[in-house]
Amino acid sequence: MDPTDTDGLLPGKISLYRIELIVLVSLVLIYGQGTFQRNYIWKNNVSLWSDVVKKSPFKARAYEYLGLAYHQNGDMDSAIQQYIKGLSLAPCSADLHNNIGISYFEKGMTDLAIRHFKTAVELNPVHADAHYNLGVAYGNKGLFELANEEMRKGMALGRR
């Protein structure tokens, strides 16, 4: 190498420094674009969990969390649809039965809610929320003794 060559270039050759710089700038641009696109997905829970469902369509938990996102937005019909999809993949999920019960209860469909709360309790007898929610639904139907019993179970289990 010529000691007077200050930029490390030989005639007709690109320096290693310039190649590294080009690769670095390219990586920054590629990853920056990926981050920008990912931020769009993370703009709210519905878009985030919709993306998860799209990428993992055979995972019940993805449908459960998408249902929760719809529920939090007040869209009970969409929440119920997602819970049903989740239950088709995991019919023994006490959490999914409890969550769909809550959405049915919010829609005023107390009998369906009770059915799902009962299923949740059968699947997981120590599911505090399902017991408590079952009690609330019983109370809504005027079944106060059953309501009191289930709510007490739920509160006792929740203290554990």
N, C-alpha and C positions, 0 to 999 in steps of 0.2 A: 504494500500500500504506500502511496506517495505521501510523505510527511507534510507536504504543503496542501494536501487535499483537506480543506477545513470542514466540509459538510459530510464527509464519509462517502461521497459518491465517486464511483469510477465511471468513465464515459460509457453511456448506454445501460447503466445499472441503476436500480432504485435502492436506496439505502434501507437497511433493516429498520431504522428508526421510522421512516415514512410508512413502511408496511405496518408496523405496530400501531402507528397513529391512525391509519385507515381502518384497521381492524377494531381498535378501541372506539372510534367514532361510530362505526357501524353497529357495534354491540350496544352502545348507549342509545342510539336511535331505535333499534329493534326493541330493547327492553323498555324504553320510554313509551313506545307505542303500545306495548302489552300492558303496561301499568295504566295508561290512559283508558284502554278498553276495559280493564278490570274495574277501574273506578266507576264506570258506567253501570256495571253489574252490581256493585255494592251500594248503589244510590238509595235503595230501600230493601226491606226484608223480603218483599214479594219478588223483586227482580233477582235478589241473591238466591233465594231458595228455588225459584223457577229455573235458574241456571244449574243448580245442583241436581234438580229432578231431570233436566235435559241430559246432563252428563252421567247420571246414575239412576236410570229409570227403574231399576230392580231393587232399590233400597227403600224400605218402608219408612225409615226415619226421615228421608228427604221429603216425602209426602206429608209426614206428620208436621214437620217444621214449616212447610209451605202452607199447610192448613192453619197452623197457629198464626202465621203472618196475615193471612186473609181474615182470620177471626179478629186479630188486633185492629185491622182496618174496618171492622164492622161488616164484612162481606161473609155472612154465615153460609150462604148457598155455596160459594166457592170453597169455603173451609170444609164443609161437609163433603163436597166432591173429592177433595184431596184426601180426607180421612178415609173415605170409602176405598180409594185407590191404595192407600197404605194398608188398610185391613185386608185387601185382596192379596197382598204380599205377606202380611203378618197377622193372620186372624186371631192369634193368641196374645196380641199386644194389649195389656191392660191400659197403658197410657193412651193408645189410640182410641179405645172404647170410651175412656173417661173424657177425652177431648171432644169426640163426636157427640157425646152426651151433653157436654156443656153447650155446644153449638145448637143442638136440637132444643135444649132448654131455652136458650136465648131467643129462638124463633117461636117459642110458645108451644113446642111439640113435646110436652112433658112425658107422655107415655113412651115415646121413642127414647127420650133421654133416660128414663128409668130403666128401660131394657138394657141400654148400653152401660149405665152405671152398675147394674146388677152383674152384667157380664164381666166388667172390670174387677169387681169384688170377687167373683168366682175364680177368675184367673189369678188374682193376687189378693188374697184375704187381708194383707197388711197394707193395702193401698189407701193411705189416710185420706187423700183428696177424693177418691171415688166413694168412700163411705160418707164423707161429709156432703158431697154433691148429691148422693142418693138421698140423704136426709133432707136436704133443701128441696129436692124434687118431690119427695113424699109430703113435705109441709105444704108445698104448692097445691097438691091434690087434696089437702085436708086430712091426711093420714098422720096425725100429730104424734101418736105413740111411736110409730115406725120412724118418723122423722127424728124424734128425740133420741131414739136408740142409735140410729145410724150416725147422727151428728156427734153424739158422745163417743162412739167408736172412732170416728175420724179424728176428733180432738185428742183422744187418748193415744192413738197411733202417731199423731203428729208430734207429740211431746217426746217420743222415743229418741 
